[in-house]
């Protein structure tokens, strides 16, 4: 119960990695705001947390729309009075080779992955500065270093790393830590859809020889969100079984 009575917003928490993070933080005692563009998925996560004895609400949010983000923070404050933890997890991919990538593919990914993360981080920073306390954890990706067919996704996640480091420097004196996690190949709804041949190729690149689980990332999020990590900020931490060497 390292996070007992802390209030945590997790974006994109309706399924996959975000859901795993939400469940883990709830197990640690946090009150969870399940934010997702799909309210049905958000409600499902919410019910699971409540069934296990936790506290949670669901808020439909398109983080690429500032008015939705404003409403997310308004709903959180109305229900729980403050915000201690923000996990910027929501993200999309629209893969394509650079020479074939459409303007729409580029714009969609940047809008959600980077601009949406900025909107949420900015809203949290304003509140956390006043309270002189906060934890912001951004889910970036190993792809920020570059990946074939992911010019838009890699650029968005590289932007998230830059945003993380700037926010960390600006907020350090206010007792607010900001860190980024770069998951490698994690088994989620998104990755289960890749062809078997691609799956095997990805596994072959991982020194530990296995795909990661959402819990592998969620455990690190829980630590960074806790007071045990109060002197850790401005870090970019890989969770990929050694894939990034």
C-alpha positions in Angstrom: 0.0 0.0 0.0 2.8 2.4 -1.0 0.2 4.7 -2.6 -2.5 4.7 0.0 -5.0 7.5 -0.6 -3.0 9.0 -3.4 -5.0 10.1 -6.5 -3.8 8.8 -9.8 -4.9 9.6 -13.4 -3.9 7.0 -15.9 -4.7 7.9 -19.6 -5.5 5.1 -22.0 -6.3 2.8 -19.1 -9.2 1.0 -20.7 -7.1 -1.9 -21.8 -3.6 -3.2 -22.4 -0.7 -1.5 -20.7 -2.7 1.3 -19.2 -5.2 -1.1 -17.6 -2.3 -3.1 -16.1 -0.9 0.1 -14.6 -4.3 1.2 -13.3 -4.8 -2.2 -11.6 -1.3 -2.2 -10.0 -1.7 1.4 -8.6 -5.1 0.4 -7.2 -3.5 -2.6 -5.5 -1.0 -0.2 -4.0 -3.9 1.9 -2.5 -4.3 4.7 -5.0 -7.6 6.1 -6.0 -7.8 5.7 -9.7 -9.1 7.9 -12.5 -9.5 5.6 -15.5 -9.2 7.9 -18.6 -9.9 6.4 -22.0 -11.4 7.5 -25.3 -13.5 4.3 -25.2 -15.8 4.7 -22.2 -16.9 1.0 -22.3 -13.3 -0.2 -21.8 -12.8 2.5 -19.1 -15.8 1.2 -17.2 -14.6 -2.4 -17.5 -11.3 -1.4 -15.9 -13.2 0.5 -13.3 -15.4 -2.4 -12.4 -12.4 -4.7 -12.0 -10.7 -2.3 -9.6 -13.8 -1.9 -7.5 -14.5 -5.6 -7.4 -11.0 -6.1 -5.9 -11.8 -3.5 -3.2 -10.3 -0.5 -4.8 -11.6 3.0 -5.6 -12.0 4.2 -9.2 -14.0 6.4 -11.6 -14.0 6.4 -15.4 -13.8 9.5 -17.5 -14.1 9.5 -21.3 -11.2 11.5 -22.7 -9.7 12.2 -26.1 -6.4 13.6 -24.8 -5.8 15.3 -28.2 -8.8 17.6 -27.4 -7.8 20.2 -24.8 -11.5 20.6 -23.6 -11.5 16.8 -22.9 -8.4 17.1 -20.8 -9.8 20.1 -18.9 -12.9 18.0 -18.2 -10.7 15.1 -17.0 -9.0 17.2 -14.4 -12.2 18.9 -13.4 -13.9 15.5 -12.8 -10.9 14.3 -10.9 -10.9 17.3 -8.5 -14.7 17.1 -8.0 -14.4 13.4 -7.0 -11.1 13.3 -5.2 -10.2 16.9 -4.4 -6.5 16.6 -5.6 -4.2 14.9 -8.0 -1.0 13.3 -6.9 0.0 11.1 -9.8 -0.3 11.4 -13.6 0.6 8.5 -15.9 0.6 9.6 -19.5 0.0 6.3 -21.2 -2.5 6.9 -24.0 -1.1 6.5 -27.4 -1.8 5.3 -30.9 0.2 4.1 -33.9 -0.4 4.6 -37.6 2.6 2.9 -39.1 3.9 3.3 -42.7 7.1 3.8 -44.5 8.3 7.4 -44.6 7.8 7.8 -48.4 4.3 6.5 -48.2 3.1 8.1 -44.9 0.1 10.3 -45.3 -0.4 13.7 -43.7 -3.3 12.2 -41.7 -1.2 9.4 -40.3 1.4 11.9 -39.2 -1.1 14.4 -37.7 -3.1 11.7 -35.8 -0.1 10.2 -34.0 1.5 13.6 -33.1 -1.9 14.9 -31.8 -2.4 12.0 -29.4 1.0 10.9 -28.4 2.8 14.2 -28.1 0.2 17.0 -28.0 -2.1 15.0 -25.7 0.7 14.2 -23.4 1.6 18.0 -23.3 -2.0 18.9 -22.4 -2.2 16.5 -19.5 1.3 17.3 -18.3 0.6 21.0 -18.3 -2.7 20.6 -16.5 -1.1 18.4 -13.8 2.0 20.7 -13.5 -0.2 23.7 -12.6 -1.9 21.8 -9.7 1.2 20.0 -8.5 3.3 23.2 -8.3 0.7 24.7 -6.0 0.6 21.7 -3.7 4.4 21.2 -3.8 4.0 17.6 -4.6 3.5 15.3 -7.6 4.6 12.4 -9.7 4.4 12.5 -13.5 5.3 9.4 -15.4 5.3 9.4 -19.2 5.1 6.2 -21.2 7.5 6.7 -24.1 8.8 3.8 -26.2 12.0 2.1 -27.3 11.0 3.4 -30.7 12.0 6.9 -29.8 15.5 5.9 -31.0 14.0 5.2 -34.4 12.2 2.3 -36.0 11.5 1.4 -39.6 7.9 2.2 -40.6 7.3 4.4 -37.5 8.6 7.9 -38.4 5.5 9.5 -36.8 5.5 7.3 -33.8 9.2 7.6 -33.2 9.1 11.4 -33.5 6.2 11.6 -31.1 7.9 9.4 -28.5 11.2 11.3 -28.9 9.1 14.4 -28.2 7.7 12.8 -25.1 11.3 12.2 -23.9 12.2 15.9 -24.5 9.0 17.0 -22.8 9.8 14.8 -19.8 13.3 16.2 -19.3 12.1 19.8 -19.6 9.2 19.3 -17.2 11.6 17.6 -14.8 13.9 20.5 -14.7 11.1 23.1 -14.3 9.3 21.2 -11.5 12.2 19.7 -9.5 12.2 22.6 -7.0 8.5 22.1 -6.5 9.0 18.6 -5.2 7.4 17.2 -8.4 9.3 14.3 -10.2 8.9 13.6 -13.9 10.3 10.5 -15.5 9.8 8.5 -18.7 9.5 4.7 -19.2 10.4 3.2 -22.5 8.7 -0.2 -22.8 10.2 -2.7 -25.3 8.1 -5.5 -26.8 5.2 -5.9 -24.3 2.3 -8.3 -24.8 -0.8 -6.2 -25.2 -3.9 -6.1 -27.4 -1.9 -4.0 -29.9 1.1 -6.3 -30.1 -1.0 -9.5 -30.2 -2.2 -8.4 -33.6 1.2 -8.6 -35.3 1.8 -11.6 -37.7 3.5 -14.6 -36.1 6.6 -14.2 -38.3 7.0 -10.6 -37.0 6.4 -11.8 -33.4 9.2 -14.3 -33.7 11.6 -11.7 -35.2 10.9 -9.4 -32.3 11.4 -12.1 -29.7 14.8 -13.0 -31.3 16.0 -9.4 -30.7 15.4 -9.6 -26.9 18.3 -11.0 -24.9 16.0 -12.3 -22.2 14.2 -14.3 -24.9 10.6 -13.5 -24.0 8.0 -10.8 -24.5 7.3 -8.5 -21.6 4.1 -8.3 -19.6 2.1 -5.2 -18.6 3.0 -5.9 -15.0 6.7 -5.5 -15.9 6.0 -1.9 -16.7 3.3 -1.4 -14.0 5.7 -2.4 -11.3 8.1 0.4 -12.3 5.3 2.9 -12.5 4.3 2.0 -9.0 7.8 2.5 -7.7 8.3 5.9 -9.5 4.9 7.0 -8.2 5.9 6.2 -4.6 7.8 8.2 -2.0 10.6 5.6 -2.3 11.5 7.3 -5.6 11.3 10.9 -4.3 14.9 11.7 -5.4 14.6 10.2 -8.9 13.6 12.6 -11.7 14.6 13.4 -15.3 15.2 9.7 -16.0 14.4 7.7 -19.1 14.2 4.0 -18.1 14.0 1.1 -20.5 11.8 -1.9 -19.7 12.6 -4.3 -22.5 14.5 -7.4 -21.4 17.8 -5.9 -22.7 16.5 -5.2 -26.2 17.9 -1.7 -26.0 21.7 -2.1 -25.3 
